Amino acid sequence: MLNRLFFAALALTLTAACPAEELLFAGQVQKLTLQPSGVGDCLPPCPVVPVRDANGMDRICLSNQGGCQTVEVKVVTQYLGSNNDATHTFRSRTGEWGGLNFPMTSNVILVHASDGKATWAPLVSRDGKTYFKAASMSSVGVVPVWKLEKDADGNVPLETLVGRIRAGK
């Protein structure tokens, strides 16, 4: 019995997901796939069969979650992380009313991925510098993005963020 328990625990350890490395990179969306809830690997947000409590009451589930989205983003420039994959794939639920979590654009964007979640910000070039929309990200590494000095449009020079990350402050 103890042998079975040991091997079951070992199997769980070997199959558990490893925490993903934090990434920051400029990238370009290559492919965006949408899938309705309840189809393939896009599970429905609510149980198909109602759950009955011990007291005989049926629980109901209401959700405004949409379907699922899978996006492939090609790395143009890597700023944080040692993962040198040419592309990264991110999976998530679409937002309320089917809102996408990544843009349908060929423009290069800034992508931050941490703890299994990814956010992005548009990049703009002006006066020979590249800027990103600071409101799109809360913190990157040890850098609280909301504390960085912004211009009148809420943009921060990308070199400022990258410099602070490399300095560790």
N, C-alpha and C positions, 0 to 999 in steps of 0.2 A: 504494500500500500504506500509506504513512504517513497519507494522508487518511482511509482506512478506520479505522486505529488511532485517529486523533485523534477522529473522530466516534463511535467506539465508547466511548472514554473519556468524551467529553462526554455521551453518552446515559446512561452509568452514573452520572455525577455528578448529572444532572438528575433521575434516578429514584430515587436513594438516599434512604432515609428520613431526615428531619431529626430531630435530637434534640428530644424533647418538653420543654416548659417544666415546671418543678417547680410543683406545685399543692398547696394545702391549702385545703379547703373543708368546710363543713357541708353535707350533702346527704341526699337521700332516694332509696332504690332505687325505680325506676319499673318496671323490667322485668328479669327474669333468665331467660336462655335457656340450656338445656343441650343438648349435641349429642354423640352417641356418637363415639368414635374411628373414623376411616376414613370418615366421612360428610361430604359437602360440604367446607367449608374446615377441618374438624377432622382433620388428618392423623394417621394411626396413629403411635404412638411408635416402632414398629419397622418396618423395611422389609418390604414384603409378600413380596418374593422374597428368600430368604436370600443373603447376600453370600458369595462364594467368594474365599478368599485366593489369592495367587499359588502357594502350595504345594498347592492343591487342597482345603484344609479349608473347610468351611462354617462361617461365624460364626453364632452364635445371639444373639438379643436377648431379654432378659427385662425387663419394665417393670411397675411398679405405678401408672403414670400412668393417670388416668381419661380421661374425655372432655374436652370443651371447654365453657367457660362464657363467655357474653357478658352483661354487665350494663350497664344504662343508669342513671346516677345524676343526679338533678336537683339543681342547685346551689341551696342555700338562702342561704348566706352565703359569700362568697369571702374568704379570708385571705391567701393567697400566690399570686402569678402574675397575669398580666394577661389571661389567657385568660378572657373573659367569656361563654363558651358557657352556654346555659341548662341543657344536659345534657352529660355526658361518658360515653363508652362505653369500657369496659375489657374486654379479651379475655384469657383465661388457660386453663390446663389445670385440671381439677378435681383435687383431691388424692387421696391413697390412700383407698380405700373410697368414692370419689365425693364427698369433702368439698368444700364450697363455699368459695370465696375471699371471698365477700360474703354478708351475712346475708339471710335471707328475712324481712324485717321492714319495717314502714312507719315505724319510728322514725327520727329524724334521726341520722346518724352523722357522724363526722369522717373525711374521706378525705384521704390523702396520696399523691400520684402523683409519681414521679421515675424517670428512666431506663427508662421503659416498664413499670414495675411499680407497682402500687397496693396500699396497705394501708389498713385502716380501724380505727377504735376506736369503741366505744359512747360516747355522750354521756349524762350524767346531770345533772339540775338539782337543786341542793340549796342552801338558804339564799340564793336569789337569784343564785347563780353556776352556771355550766356547767362540768362536769368531764369529762375523758376518761381512759380507761384507758391509762396511760403504757407499759405492757409491750407494747402493740400496735405501737409505733413506736420505731425506734432513733434516728433523727435527722431533723430537718426543717430544711431550709436549713442554716444554720451552727449550729443549736441541737442539742446532744446531749440528746435527750429523757430518756435514762436518768439524766442528772445533775440533772434538775429535782426539786425537793422534792415528795414525794408524801404523801398522807394515809394513814391506816391501811389503806384499801382499795386502795392503789396508784393512786389517781386524782390528776391534776394539774389545777388550774384552767386552763381554755382561755385566759383572758386573760393568764396567765403566759407560756404558749407564744407567743401572738400578740405580746405585748409584747417578748419576747426576739428574735423574728424581726425585728420592725420596728427594734429597736435594733442588730441585726446581731451579737448575742453569745449 
